[in-house]
């Protein structure tokens, strides 16, 4: 569910909650993070379809493939769950996994990048958009992509598609670093995070290169 509104916030919260996780639980946390990423791709497919069918037609194969890759890693991680892990070893946590203070931080960043995207479109042109597409990955990329979709009259379809994909790659890379940082030094999640996110980022880069070719 978190991936439907902000995969970045969801991954940050999950990583923080994983600090006391055992080695057997590590893949469960990363599987949940990758599922949030998968939902992010589906969320953007829906948003793009609402705003522009032309852009949707150009970008949906790439987003669909990436969503499937993320789900495949989720399934792979679940199957690798240690057989000796029992229900008794799991801690019940009734707290809200989508913490309000994290939501406030990303709401602020949402507003900041909405303003930045608007003025970049007005004054910096295509070069500025390409740069901002990577910078926007530091936060939730939704305002950046929404602003692009609302300016399809002044921005070419191929530019919108390319910038959207670049922003997504940047965001997943930043999410990986957020996960590593919030999980803590020496976390049991590190190899799972590097393997899972690395796979998704690698496939996404290949698709971006294919798009440019």
C-alpha positions, 0 to 999 in steps of 0.5 A: 500500500505504501508504494501507492503513495510514496515508495521512498517514504515506505522504504525509509520506514521499513529500513528503520524498523529492520534494525532489530531484524534477524538474519532470517528476517532480512529478506522479508524486509527487502522483499517488502521494499521491492514490492513497494517499488513494483507498486510505484511503477503501476502507480505511474502507469495509472497517472500517465494514462490519466494525463496523456494516452500518447505518453502512456503508449510510449512508456507503459512497456518499460514500466510494466517490465520493471514492475514484473522484475520487482515482483519477481525479486519479491517472489524470489526473496520470499522463497529464500526465506529460512525454513527454520524461521517460525512464527514465534520468532516474529515480533508483533508490531502494531504501530503504523508502518507509514509514520506521520513524521516521515510523511511530513518530510516528504510532503515538504520535499513534494512542494519544493520539487513541484516549484523547481519543476515548474520553473525549470520547464519555464526557464531551463529547457530540455537540458534543465529537465534532463538534469532535474530528472536525476536530481528529483530522485532525491525525493518523491518524483511524483511532482516532477512527473506530474508537472511534466505531464501537464506541460506536454504541449511545450515538451516533446513526448520523447523528452517526457518519456526519457525524463520520467524513466531517468527520474525513476532510475535516480529515485530507485538508486536513492531508495537503495541508499536510504535503505542502507542508511536507515537499516544501519551499519552492519545490517543483515539486510545489506546483501539483500538490498544490494542484490535486489535494488541492484538488479532492478536498477541494472534492468532499468538502465538497460531499458533506458539505453534500449529506449535511446537506441 
